[in-house]
Amino acid sequence: MDVPSLSPSGFLLVDKPVGPTSHDIVDIARRSLRTRKIGHAGTLDPFASGLLILAVGKMTKEISKFVGLDKAYEATLRLGASSDTMDRTGAVTEQKGCAPVSRAAFEAALEKFRGEIDQVPPMYSAKKVGGKKLYELAREGVEIERKPVRVTIHELELLSYEWPLAKIRTRVSSGTYIRALADDIGKALGCGAYLEELRRTAIGPYDVEDAVKPEGIDPARFFA
């Protein structure tokens, strides 16, 4: 894949904190840089943090080149419960009678999800069906059948484990839903799971360690 160069005058890596939407970060950049012509690659939910790539000015037409890149995440799963949104922002249902799962059993379950897998897009996602976003239908109480999509889990590693929390690191193909991965892991264990925390650490070769905080967006970099 042709990976675009991060021209100093065209692209910006931003470390989005928990709370604001991806569009909120774009608005901050628009005010800081005094231009409306800014777009972003790869939406992050408000409860998630991590890397956003912003395109500024004429480089907004190049933003689609980032869409197909692999993405890396660190995620904390809460076991023993499920959520209708597959994360902590939704309605949570405890799995009654669920015994604590051992670290060994959790690591064994991860093995099933490495490589190519079929994943059903979650209802609470921005994927469009019939011109309408799935999360819009979900908020109306409508659930529709979704076809599984083939995705690739390139890396899946357990970082820490203390029931009921498990922290993982993963690198996945574009279009993979980490919330759905968490839900599927919970189902495989028979105890349920949802995302407690999510942080995107990389998009392709671009790393969050090289990103600036929203308040650190500097007009001088673009208009010196």
N, C-alpha and C positions, 0 to 999 in steps of 0.2 A: 504493500500500500504506500502511496505517495504521502509521506508525512510532511506537513507544511513547516517551514522555518518560522520560528517566533521572532519576527522582525521587531526590533526595539520600538519602532514607530507604529506598529500595527496590532500587536497582541499583548495581552496582559494576563499573568497568572494571579488569581486571587484566592485566598484562603477564606472561604465562607464560614462564619461562625454558626452555631446553633441558634435558631430563632428566625432570622429574616429569610424570605424566599429568594430564589435565584434572581427574580425580576427586581427585588429590592436592591440587590447588589448592583445590577445594571443601572438602576436609578441613582445610586450613590456615585457610580463612575460617571454617569452623565452630568451630574452636578459638579463633580470634581474637575472633570475635563472640559466642561462647558460645551458639550456636543450631544446631540440626540442620536447620532449614528453609532450606536454600540449594540452588539449582540453577544450571546453567550452560547457555549457548546456544552450540552449535557446538564439537564436540570437536576438540581438537588432539592429534596423536600426540606421544609423549614426545620424539622427535627434533626436533619443530617448536617454534617459539617464537611469541609474539605475543599478540594480543588475545583475551581471554575476557570475556564479559559474564556476571556473576553476578547472580542475583536472590535477594533476602533477604526472609524472612518471607512475608507475604501476597502479595508481588509474584511469588512463584514461579509462581503460576497465570497470569501474564502472559508467561512466558518464551517461549511458542510464537510470540509476535508477532515475535520476532527471527529465527525459523528461515528465513523466505523472503527475507531481505535479501541484497543482493549482498555479496560479500566481496572484499577486496583483499589481495594477497600480494606479497612479494618472494621469489624462489626462485633458487637456484643449481643449475644442471644440470651434471652431469659427463657429457661426451660420450665416445664410444668404448667404451662398456660398457653392459650391461643388468643389471637386478636383478629377482629374482622378486617382490620387494615393491615394485618401482619406486622404491625409495629406498635410501640407504646402509646401512640396517639389515639388508638381505636378502643372499641369496647372489648375488654379483656374477660375471658372465661377461663377459670381455673379448671385444670383437668383433675377431677376428684379421684382419689385412689391411686394417683401416680406416684410410684416410689422413686426416690432419687436415682439418677442414672450415674454409673461409674464413669470415670475419665476414660477407661479402656473401651467401654461400650460406646461412648461418644466418638472417640477416635475411629472406632470400627465403622460407625455410621457414616463418617465423613468420606470414607473410601468409596462408598457407593455414588458419590456426587462428583468425583474427579473425572475429567475428560468430557466427552460429548454426552449431554443429557437432554431429555425433552422436558421443557418447563412450560407450565400453563401461566400466561400473564395474569397477574392479580386484578381483581375488580377495581381496587383502589390504585389505578395507574393512569397515565396520560395516553395510553394506547387508544386509538380511535377505532370504533366499529360502527359502520353506517354513518360516518361523519360526526359521531358523538364520542367524547372521551369517556372511557370506562368509569372513571371516578364520578363523573356527573350522573351516570346511570345508578351507580352504587348509592349515591347520596339520595336518590329518589326511591331507594329500596328495591331496585331492579337488579337482578343477577342474570346474566346471559351465559350461554355456553361459549367457551373460548377454546380455540384449537391450540394444542401444544406447539411450542416453537423449539427448534433444535438450537441449543447454545453450548458453549464450551467453557468449562471450569478449568483453566490452565493450571492454577495453583490453589490449594486449599489446605491451610495449616492452622492447627490449634495453638494459640499463643498462651492462654491461661484458662484454668478451669477450677471453679469452686461452686458447686451446686448452690443455687440454680442458674448461675451465670457462666457463660462460656465465651471467650473472646477468640475470634478467628481472623486470619488474614487470607485474602483471596484475590486472584487476578482472573478476570473473566472476559469473555467476548462481549462486544457491543450488543445491547439489547437484553442482557441478563438482568433479572430483578433479584437483588439481594434479599429483599423481604420474602419473596417466594422461595428462595433457597432456604432461608431460616425456617419457614413454615414446613417445607418438605422434609428438612432434617428432623423437626419435631415430630412429624407424622411417622417417619422411619423409626424413631425411638419409641413411639407409642405414648409420648407424654406431652406433646405439643411444644411449640416454641414461637417466639416472635422477637423482632428487633428491639432491643433496648437502646442501643446506640449505633450510629453508622457514620463512618468518616471515609471520604474518598481521598486516597493518597496519591493516585497517579492517573493520568490519561495518556495512554501510549507512553512515550519517553519523557513526558513532562511531569515533574514531581511537585507535590505540595510544599516540600522543603524550600523550593525556589519561589514560592508565592508570597505576595504581600497581603497584609490585612486590609480590609476595605478602607480603613481610615488612613492607610499608607499610600493610597493611589496618588501619584505625583504628576501634576500637569507638566512639569518641566521635562519629564521623560518624553513626552509626546510633542511638546510645543516649544522646546528650547530654541 
